[in-house]
Amino acid sequence: MEELLQMNSKERNRLKAIIRIETGSLNQKTASEQLCISIRQLQRLIQQYRKKGEQALVSKRRGKRSNHSLSDDSRKKIAEIITKNYEDFGPSLAHEYLVENYGIKASISSVRNIMIEEKIWISKKVKAAKVHQRRAPRDCYGELLQMDGSYHDLFEGRAPE
């Protein structure tokens, strides 16, 4: 039974180009220009394709964590420190305090993501808009309420102030 391969568009384009090179309808120079890679890199891909087939074109890093990602322990430690001491801080200020007081080297974006995941901080875009109660419409269209806030006797004693 054949194994199902997941390829992104870049990998599919590389596969199509290599198949066209193998059939002779495309040369390596044009293919390398189309794929925006060097001729030598294309030759390496063709060599791997001949050895391993389509599997050679799929990224080996797929499904793995980034080399620069924080470990789960450090993420928990950062979240714990922030909830304990800096709950009302924004991500930038919390990051500054983490570096100064605890020597934790994490980027501001990592601190922001941790704060969002732990629901410590909500960005302005996500915050709900305040609901204002709508006033009752006037009885007649265009009717205005006329009020006088002055203390002068404008009606010369004919009406109350």
C-alpha positions as CSV (number, residue, x, y, z in Angstrom):
1,M,0.0,0.0,0.0
2,E,1.3,3.4,-0.9
3,E,2.2,6.0,1.7
4,L,0.4,9.3,1.5
5,L,2.8,12.3,1.2
6,Q,2.0,15.8,2.3
7,M,3.7,18.4,0.3
8,N,3.4,22.1,0.3
9,S,3.2,24.1,-3.0
10,K,7.0,24.8,-3.0
11,E,7.7,21.0,-2.8
12,R,5.1,20.2,-5.5
13,N,6.7,22.8,-7.8
14,R,10.1,21.2,-7.3
15,L,8.6,17.7,-8.0
16,K,7.0,18.9,-11.2
17,A,10.2,20.5,-12.4
18,I,12.3,17.4,-11.6
19,I,9.8,15.2,-13.5
20,R,10.0,17.5,-16.5
21,I,13.8,17.4,-16.3
22,E,13.7,13.6,-16.1
23,T,11.5,13.4,-19.2
24,G,13.7,15.8,-21.1
25,S,11.2,18.6,-21.6
26,L,13.1,21.0,-19.4
27,N,16.7,21.7,-18.8
28,Q,18.4,22.3,-15.4
29,K,19.2,25.9,-16.0
30,T,15.6,27.0,-16.7
31,A,14.3,24.8,-13.9
32,S,16.7,26.4,-11.4
33,E,15.6,29.8,-12.5
34,Q,12.0,28.9,-12.2
35,L,12.5,27.4,-8.7
36,C,14.8,30.3,-7.6
37,I,17.6,27.9,-6.5
38,S,21.1,27.4,-7.8
39,I,21.9,24.7,-10.4
40,R,24.0,22.9,-7.9
41,Q,21.1,22.7,-5.4
42,L,18.8,21.5,-8.2
43,Q,21.4,18.8,-9.0
44,R,21.4,17.7,-5.3
45,L,17.6,17.5,-5.4
46,I,17.6,15.4,-8.6
47,Q,20.2,13.1,-7.1
48,Q,18.1,12.6,-3.9
49,Y,15.0,12.1,-6.0
50,R,16.6,9.4,-7.9
51,K,17.7,7.6,-4.7
52,K,14.6,8.0,-2.5
53,G,11.8,9.2,-4.8
54,E,9.3,11.8,-3.9
55,Q,10.0,11.4,-0.2
56,A,13.3,13.2,-0.7
57,L,11.6,16.5,-1.6
58,V,9.5,16.6,1.6
59,S,11.1,18.7,4.4
60,K,12.7,16.7,7.1
61,R,11.8,19.4,9.7
62,R,8.0,19.0,9.3
63,G,6.3,18.3,12.5
64,K,9.3,19.1,14.7
65,R,9.7,22.0,17.1
66,S,11.8,25.0,16.2
67,N,15.3,25.1,17.5
68,H,14.6,28.5,19.0
69,S,11.4,27.6,20.8
70,L,11.3,27.8,24.6
71,S,11.1,24.5,26.5
72,D,7.9,23.7,28.3
73,D,9.6,24.1,31.7
74,S,10.8,27.6,31.0
75,R,7.4,28.5,29.6
76,K,5.7,27.3,32.8
77,K,8.3,29.2,34.9
78,I,7.8,32.4,33.0
79,A,4.0,32.1,33.3
80,E,4.3,31.4,37.0
81,I,6.5,34.4,37.7
82,I,4.3,36.7,35.7
83,T,1.0,35.6,37.4
84,K,2.6,35.9,40.8
85,N,4.4,39.3,40.4
86,Y,3.6,41.0,37.2
87,E,0.0,40.2,36.4
88,D,-1.1,43.8,35.6
89,F,2.0,44.5,33.4
90,G,2.0,44.5,29.6
91,P,4.3,42.1,27.7
92,S,7.1,44.6,27.1
93,L,7.4,45.7,30.8
94,A,7.0,42.1,32.0
95,H,9.9,41.1,29.7
96,E,12.1,43.9,31.0
97,Y,11.4,42.8,34.6
98,L,12.1,39.1,33.8
99,V,15.4,40.0,32.3
100,E,16.4,42.4,35.1
101,N,15.2,40.5,38.1
102,Y,15.4,36.8,37.0
103,G,17.9,36.8,34.1
104,I,15.5,35.0,31.9
105,K,16.4,35.4,28.2
106,A,13.2,35.2,26.3
107,S,12.0,37.5,23.5
108,I,9.2,40.0,24.0
109,S,7.0,38.1,21.5
110,S,7.5,34.9,23.5
111,V,6.5,36.6,26.7
112,R,3.5,38.1,24.9
113,N,2.5,34.6,23.5
114,I,2.8,33.0,27.0
115,M,0.7,35.8,28.5
116,I,-2.0,35.4,25.9
117,E,-2.0,31.5,26.3
118,E,-2.3,31.8,30.0
119,K,-5.0,34.5,29.7
120,I,-2.9,37.0,31.7
121,W,-3.0,39.7,29.0
122,I,-5.5,40.5,26.3
123,S,-4.5,42.7,23.3
124,K,-6.4,45.8,22.5
125,K,-7.7,44.2,19.3
126,V,-9.3,41.3,21.2
127,K,-10.8,43.3,24.0
128,A,-14.5,43.7,23.8
129,A,-15.9,47.1,22.9
130,K,-17.9,48.8,25.6
131,V,-21.6,48.7,25.0
132,H,-23.4,52.0,25.2
133,Q,-27.1,52.1,25.9
134,R,-29.1,53.7,23.1
135,R,-31.3,56.6,24.0
136,A,-35.0,56.5,23.3
137,P,-36.0,58.1,20.0
138,R,-38.1,61.3,20.0
139,D,-41.8,61.1,19.3
140,C,-41.6,63.2,16.2
141,Y,-38.9,63.2,13.6
142,G,-36.6,66.1,14.1
143,E,-38.0,67.1,17.5
144,L,-35.5,68.8,19.7
145,L,-35.5,69.1,23.5
146,Q,-34.9,72.8,24.4
147,M,-33.5,73.4,27.8
148,D,-32.3,76.5,29.4
149,G,-29.6,76.2,32.1
150,S,-29.4,79.9,32.9
151,Y,-30.5,81.5,36.2
152,H,-31.7,84.7,34.6
153,D,-35.4,85.7,34.6
154,L,-35.8,85.5,30.9
155,F,-39.6,85.3,31.0
156,E,-39.9,88.4,33.2
157,G,-41.8,86.6,36.0
158,R,-44.3,84.9,33.6
159,A,-42.8,81.5,34.2
160,P,-40.6,79.8,36.8
161,E,-36.9,80.1,36.5
